[in-house]
């Protein structure tokens, strides 16, 4: 799926500098950044979900350990 990404001038310039530094296209750098963002946030969301579901089950044990 094709899409258009509109960046502010400073964002575009930072992306251009990064792509030159890494000797990769701006598109490659942007796509990698998106993949990393999704991966990192997906892990965080999953951890939050697990903690929300499991912590209540162990609340009493955790409370006792904290004493």
Secondary structure, 3 states (H helix, E strand, C coil): CCCCCCCCHHHHHHHHHHHHHHCCCHHHHHHHHHHHHHHHHHHHHHHHHHHHHHHHHHHHHHHHHCC
